[in-house]
Amino acid sequence: MTTLHETAADIRERAILVSLVTDEMKRVGVDADYSLRELVALAETAGVEVLAAVTQSREAPDPRWFIGKGKVEELRAVAHELGATTAIFDQELSGAQVRNLEEGLDLKIIDRTQLILDIFAGRAKTREGIIQVELAQLSYLLPRLAGHGRNLSRLGGGIGTRGPGETKLETDRRHIRERIADLKRQLKEVVRHRNVQRERRRKTGVTQVALVGYTNAGKSTLLRELTNADVYVENQLFATLDPTSRAWTLPDGTEVVLTDTVGFIQNLPHELVAAFRSTLEEAAEADLILHVVDSSSPYREEQMAVVDRILTELGAGDRPRIVLYNKIDLCTDEELQLLRRDGDALLVSAFSASDLEAIGRAVQDKLTGEIRSFAIPAARGDLIALAHRLGEVVDQSVLDDGETMRIAVRLNKREYELNGYKLQPYAL
């Protein structure tokens, strides 16, 4: 029984998870068990107590109930026996299906997309993040407004009601469309500001390195350890949402900007991909991508494939990349043997100083170009200074004429692309 001192928000959601496996999913090789395990982790991240999981195989989703009518009756009995308050579906539901399931089960109905949106709503801290999450939630809610009446009217501040959801019961479609338009205007201004900053960094020749990877792969921990950044780190999905950029000094003294991006996940809601495109473009604009992989995960291959696919969608599929198999301290000897077969990847632990140094050297080597030599008139101090800015000077001498400097430079690719043309006439 709820006491007088408890509020609705204090009552923890108790949920049954539901997954439908269709013939189409089997045909394309979807791992339904992996997806369901991930749904458990998502629910727990949202503060939900998971009571049970129910799976059904069907040729195709039922247009009215999503699952079969008989399964609805079975689910209702299980929910009543366990005292569940919520049913969370692993796939996306239509508004009509939500309405029918609410009536048939007498439970709050949440689908995977809404669950992820809810987690993001709790993680957003910056103005840009908050705007993007609300825009994604409203874009999701608008076509389903008719199906969420009872859902939004249920007491409680739990999943599916954070952010704008709790105030939208009496809001009509016109109001939501107006709010979406307003949020898009605000986001456009934020994106414009971000693009100005990005262009400024590009013009000044600042090298940008982006950390990308599946959620909970350890990107934020690496950012903290590599740059001594004061960032939130926790062993949970989507522990950080807003991108964080910090200066990182490589072993040779070169300073680059290292950016931590939002973690990826399979079936990332389209509304979120659209809303967070400007944030995710940090990866597309980076000179180098560090793909961080949780090497201890039994699903690392599937997770890497998801990251590759999303990067391709963002136009970053062809960016230079280094794969970091992180968390090797959690791997068995057999797992490490398998990982070492990927000769181009680094096996690292974010808590190993030698591994962090190895990452810095690998990035340095990846960003450094070939050694080029230039014969520059000694009187051209401006060009000699430029040669020093283009990378690491490995040799410098005066030629026999006494008026010309021979300078050999290990080039920084970004610097050379921007300003190297000034030295082209003097190349040897």
C-alpha positions as a printed Julia matrix, in Angstrom:
428×3 Matrix{Float64}:
  0.0     0.0     0.0
  1.25    3.49   -0.84
  1.92    5.6     2.24
  1.05    9.26    2.62
  4.71   10.14    2.26
  5.1     8.39   -1.09
  4.41   10.11   -4.37
  3.5     8.54   -7.69
  7.03    9.2    -8.95
  8.47    7.17   -6.06
  6.7     3.99   -7.17
  9.02    1.93   -9.35
  7.62    0.64  -12.61
  7.16   -3.16  -12.68
  7.25   -4.41  -16.24
  6.86   -7.46  -18.44
  8.94   -7.39  -21.62
  7.41   -8.6   -24.87
  9.22   -9.6   -28.06
  7.69  -10.7   -31.35
  9.82  -12.82  -33.71
  8.5   -12.69  -37.28
  9.41  -14.77  -40.32
 10.98  -11.68  -41.9
 13.25  -11.22  -38.88
 14.37  -14.83  -39.16
 14.97  -14.43  -42.9
 17.29  -11.43  -42.48
 19.08  -12.98  -39.49
 17.89  -10.69  -36.69
 19.11  -11.99  -33.31
 15.91  -11.69  -31.28
 17.53  -13.04  -28.1
 20.25  -10.37  -28.22
 17.66   -7.66  -28.83
 15.61   -8.86  -25.88
 18.64   -8.89  -23.57
 19.38   -5.37  -24.69
 15.78   -4.4   -23.91
 16.3    -5.71  -20.36
 19.35   -3.44  -20.01
 17.4    -0.49  -21.42
 14.52   -1.06  -19.0
 16.87   -1.31  -16.02
 18.64    1.86  -17.16
 15.24    3.59  -17.11
 14.72    2.43  -13.51
 12.24   -0.33  -14.32
 11.97   -3.58  -12.38
 11.81   -6.35  -14.98
  9.49   -9.16  -13.82
  9.43  -11.46  -16.84
  9.95  -11.67  -20.6
  7.45  -13.11  -23.06
  8.31  -14.08  -26.65
  6.02  -15.04  -29.51
  6.8   -16.28  -33.02
  4.38  -15.26  -35.79
  4.45  -15.01  -39.53
  3.84  -11.27  -39.25
  2.65   -8.75  -36.61
 -1.09   -8.68  -35.91
 -2.34   -5.33  -37.25
 -4.72   -4.91  -34.29
 -2.8    -6.34  -31.32
  0.76   -6.66  -32.7
  0.96  -10.03  -30.89
 -1.76  -12.65  -31.28
 -5.09  -12.28  -29.46
 -4.42  -15.47  -27.5
 -1.04  -14.11  -26.44
 -2.75  -10.96  -25.19
 -4.92  -13.08  -22.87
 -1.88  -15.02  -21.68
  0.04  -11.8   -21.08
 -2.86  -10.32  -19.12
 -2.91  -13.34  -16.79
  0.86  -13.23  -16.25
  0.78   -9.49  -15.57
 -2.03   -9.91  -13.03
 -0.19  -12.75  -11.27
  3.11  -10.82  -11.04
  1.59   -7.44  -10.25
  2.99   -5.73  -13.37
  2.13   -2.11  -14.13
  3.68   -1.88  -17.59
  4.31   -3.92  -20.74
  7.37   -2.96  -22.76
  7.5    -4.16  -26.37
 10.81   -4.71  -28.15
  9.46   -3.36  -31.43
  7.77   -0.12  -32.41
  3.97   -0.01  -32.06
  1.36    2.04  -33.89
 -1.01    4.32  -32.0
 -3.93    1.96  -32.65
 -1.96   -1.02  -31.34
 -1.05    0.89  -28.19
 -4.71    1.78  -27.6
 -5.91   -1.79  -28.18
 -3.21   -3.3   -25.98
 -3.98   -0.84  -23.16
 -7.62   -1.84  -23.26
 -6.85   -5.55  -23.51
 -4.14   -5.66  -20.85
 -5.07   -2.77  -18.55
 -1.38   -1.84  -18.43
  0.74    1.08  -19.51
  2.15    0.19  -22.96
  5.66    1.28  -23.93
  7.61    0.3   -27.05
 11.36    0.21  -27.58
 11.48    3.62  -29.23
  9.6     5.31  -26.4
 11.84    3.62  -23.83
 15.01    4.9   -25.52
 13.51    8.38  -25.86
 12.7     8.31  -22.16
 16.28    7.42  -21.24
 17.56   10.24  -23.43
 15.13   12.64  -21.72
 16.74   11.81  -18.4
 20.29   12.21  -19.76
 20.08   15.51  -21.69
 21.75   18.36  -19.82
 22.72   21.0   -22.37
 20.26   23.27  -24.17
 20.97   21.5   -27.46
 20.45   18.06  -25.95
 17.19   19.04  -24.26
 15.84   20.59  -27.47
 16.78   17.53  -29.54
 15.21   15.08  -27.11
 11.94   16.99  -26.89
 11.83   17.32  -30.67
 12.33   13.56  -31.02
  9.65   12.8   -28.41
  7.08   15.07  -30.03
  7.88   13.74  -33.51
  7.26   10.24  -32.14
  4.1    11.26  -30.27
  2.33   13.24  -32.99
  1.21   10.35  -35.26
  0.32    8.27  -32.18
 -1.57   10.9   -30.22
 -4.9     9.08  -30.49
 -3.39    5.91  -29.1
 -1.83    7.35  -25.98
 -4.81    8.8   -24.17
 -4.95    6.38  -21.26
 -1.18    5.96  -21.3
 -0.58    9.65  -20.66
 -3.42    9.94  -18.17
 -2.1     7.19  -15.88
 -0.66    8.44  -12.62
  3.09    8.32  -12.21
  6.23    9.96  -13.44
  7.75    6.78  -14.8
  8.88    5.7   -18.24
  7.08    7.22  -21.17
  6.07   10.34  -19.25
  9.36   12.16  -18.73
 10.02   15.3   -20.7
  7.02   16.64  -22.63
  4.86   13.55  -22.22
  3.42   14.43  -18.83
  1.88   17.69  -20.04
  0.54   16.6   -23.39
 -2.76   14.96  -22.42
 -4.76   18.12  -23.19
 -2.59   19.24  -26.08
 -3.99   18.89  -29.57
 -2.07   18.16  -32.77
 -1.98   21.82  -33.76
 -0.24   22.74  -30.52
  2.31   19.93  -30.95
  3.02   20.95  -34.54
  3.59   24.53  -33.4
  5.94   23.34  -30.67
  7.85   21.14  -33.15
  8.25   24.12  -35.49
  9.5    26.25  -32.59
 11.98   23.58  -31.5
 13.27   23.23  -35.06
 13.86   26.99  -35.18
 15.77   26.87  -31.89
 17.76   23.84  -33.04
 18.59   25.52  -36.34
 20.21   28.38  -34.42
 22.14   25.98  -32.18
 23.3    24.03  -35.25
 24.36   27.28  -36.94
 26.47   28.13  -33.87
 28.0    24.63  -33.86
 28.84   24.91  -37.57
 30.53   28.27  -36.97
 32.67   26.71  -34.25
 33.44   23.73  -36.49
 34.43   25.98  -39.4
 36.61   28.09  -37.09
 38.44   24.96  -35.94
 38.87   23.88  -39.56
 40.3    27.24  -40.61
 42.76   27.31  -37.72
 43.95   23.83  -38.65
 42.82   22.17  -35.42
 42.82   18.4   -35.85
 39.59   16.73  -34.72
 39.41   13.16  -33.42
 36.01   11.59  -32.58
 35.28    8.72  -30.22
 32.4     6.63  -31.55
 31.02    3.27  -30.56
 28.14    1.25  -29.23
 26.62    2.53  -26.01
 28.54    1.52  -22.88
 31.7     0.64  -24.85
 33.76    2.92  -22.6
 34.13    6.06  -24.74
 33.64    8.52  -21.88
 36.12    6.64  -19.7
 38.72    6.88  -22.47
 38.01   10.6   -22.91
 38.5    11.14  -19.18
 41.71    9.13  -18.98
 43.25   10.54  -22.17
 42.48   14.2   -21.47
 41.87   14.35  -17.69
 38.39   15.59  -18.55
 35.8    15.95  -15.81
 33.07   13.9   -17.5
 30.33   11.66  -16.12
 31.26    7.99  -16.35
 28.96    5.15  -15.33
 28.49    1.51  -16.32
 25.09    1.99  -17.94
 23.55    2.58  -21.34
 23.68    6.18  -22.6
 25.51    7.4   -19.49
 26.45   10.5   -21.48
 24.27   12.09  -24.1
 25.69   15.49  -24.98
 28.97   15.56  -26.93
 32.05   16.61  -24.97
 35.22   17.99  -26.58
 38.56   18.31  -24.81
 42.12   19.19  -25.84
 44.38   16.14  -26.06
 48.17   16.36  -26.28
 49.76   13.54  -28.28
 53.18   12.07  -27.35
 55.0    14.35  -29.84
 53.39   17.44  -28.3
 50.77   17.91  -31.02
 47.45   19.1   -29.63
 44.2    17.79  -31.09
 40.53   18.06  -30.1
 39.02   14.79  -28.87
 35.21   14.55  -28.93
 33.03   11.96  -27.21
 29.79   11.32  -29.13
 26.49    9.74  -28.11
 26.58    5.93  -28.05
 24.91    3.96  -30.82
 22.42    1.14  -30.37
 20.61   -1.19  -32.76
 17.21    0.09  -33.87
 18.15    3.6   -32.82
 14.87    5.52  -33.24
 14.64    7.41  -36.53
 13.41   10.44  -34.59
 16.63   10.43  -32.58
 18.91    9.97  -35.58
 17.19   12.92  -37.25
 17.22   15.12  -34.13
 20.82   14.32  -33.22
 22.21   14.53  -36.74
 24.08   17.76  -35.99
 25.67   16.16  -32.94
 26.56   12.95  -34.76
 28.06   14.99  -37.58
 31.02   15.58  -35.25
 32.06   12.09  -36.33
 31.49   12.83  -40.02
 33.64   15.98  -39.79
 36.46   14.39  -37.79
 39.92   13.92  -39.28
 40.12   10.56  -37.51
 37.55    8.27  -35.87
 38.38    6.09  -32.89
 35.86    3.23  -32.97
 35.66    2.01  -29.37
 34.47   -1.59  -28.99
 33.51   -3.4   -25.78
 35.8    -6.39  -26.33
 34.21   -8.26  -23.41
 30.75   -8.25  -25.01
 29.71  -11.54  -26.63
 27.88   -9.4   -29.2
 30.8    -7.19  -30.2
 30.59   -8.21  -33.89
 26.91   -7.23  -34.07
 27.62   -4.0   -32.21
 30.47   -3.1   -34.58
 28.17   -3.73  -37.54
 25.58   -1.33  -36.08
 28.22    1.39  -35.65
 29.51    0.86  -39.2
 25.99    1.13  -40.6
 25.14    4.34  -38.74
 28.47    5.94  -39.67
 27.75    5.13  -43.32
 24.28    6.69  -43.0
 25.93    9.84  -41.6
 28.37   10.01  -44.5
 31.33    9.1   -42.27
 31.85    5.56  -43.48
 35.03    6.44  -45.36
 36.71    8.52  -42.65
 40.13    7.32  -41.43
 39.56    5.02  -38.49
 41.31    3.14  -35.7
 39.49    0.31  -33.92
 40.08    0.16  -30.15
 39.12   -3.1   -28.49
 38.48   -1.67  -25.02
 37.98   -3.47  -21.68
 40.52   -6.2   -22.45
 41.02   -6.6   -18.69
 37.58   -8.27  -18.71
 38.45  -10.76  -21.48
 39.58  -14.36  -21.21
 42.84  -15.55  -22.81
 40.82  -17.24  -25.58
 38.95  -14.01  -26.35
 42.22  -12.07  -26.48
 43.63  -14.6   -28.95
 40.67  -13.99  -31.25
 40.95  -10.21  -30.97
 44.65  -10.26  -31.85
 43.76  -11.68  -35.26
 42.55   -8.19  -36.18
 46.04   -6.9   -36.82
 44.99   -3.3   -37.5
 43.18   -2.86  -34.17
 44.53   -1.92  -30.73
 43.72   -4.0   -27.64
 43.48   -1.59  -24.72
 42.25   -0.96  -21.23
 41.3     2.61  -20.37
 43.0     2.13  -16.99
 46.4     1.15  -18.38
 48.88    4.01  -18.76
 50.88    2.1   -21.38
 47.72    1.41  -23.41
 46.74    5.09  -23.3
 50.21    6.0   -24.55
 49.87    3.42  -27.33
 46.58    5.03  -28.41
 48.3     8.41  -28.57
 51.13    7.02  -30.69
 48.7     5.25  -33.03
 46.7     8.45  -33.52
 49.91   10.38  -34.06
 51.07    7.92  -36.72
 47.67    7.95  -38.43
 47.56   11.73  -38.59
 51.18   12.11  -39.66
 51.99   12.07  -43.32
 55.15   11.22  -45.18
 58.45   13.03  -44.74
 58.87   15.75  -47.38
 61.92   17.96  -47.98
 61.9    21.61  -49.05
 64.64   23.97  -50.22
 63.65   27.36  -48.83
 65.56   30.66  -49.23
 67.13   31.54  -45.87
 65.73   35.03  -46.22
 62.15   33.7   -46.24
 61.65   33.4   -42.49
 57.88   33.22  -43.0
 58.2    30.03  -45.09
 60.7    28.47  -42.69
 58.25   29.12  -39.83
 55.46   27.6   -41.93
 57.53   24.45  -42.49
 57.79   24.06  -38.72
 54.02   24.45  -38.39
 53.3    21.82  -41.02
 54.56   19.0   -38.8
 57.68   17.75  -37.08
 60.98   18.98  -38.52
 63.25   15.91  -38.56
 66.25   17.46  -40.33
 67.45   20.96  -41.14
 70.67   22.12  -42.87
 72.15   24.91  -44.96
 72.91   24.04  -48.6
 76.26   24.76  -50.25
 75.14   28.11  -51.65
 74.79   29.42  -48.09
 71.5    31.06  -48.95
 69.11   28.1   -48.93
 67.76   25.96  -46.08
 66.99   22.3   -46.65
 64.19   21.3   -44.24
 62.76   17.79  -43.94
 59.3    17.66  -42.32
 57.17   14.75  -41.11
 53.93   16.31  -42.28
 50.72   16.75  -40.33
 48.09   15.79  -42.93
 45.53   18.4   -41.92
 48.07   21.24  -41.75
 49.58   20.29  -45.09
 46.16   20.14  -46.77
 45.42   23.66  -45.52
 48.73   25.47  -46.06
 51.12   23.11  -47.83
 50.47   24.73  -51.21
 52.66   27.69  -50.12
 55.69   25.4   -50.0
 54.96   23.43  -53.16
 57.31   25.57  -55.33
 60.17   24.71  -52.97
 59.55   20.95  -52.74
 62.53   18.7   -53.49
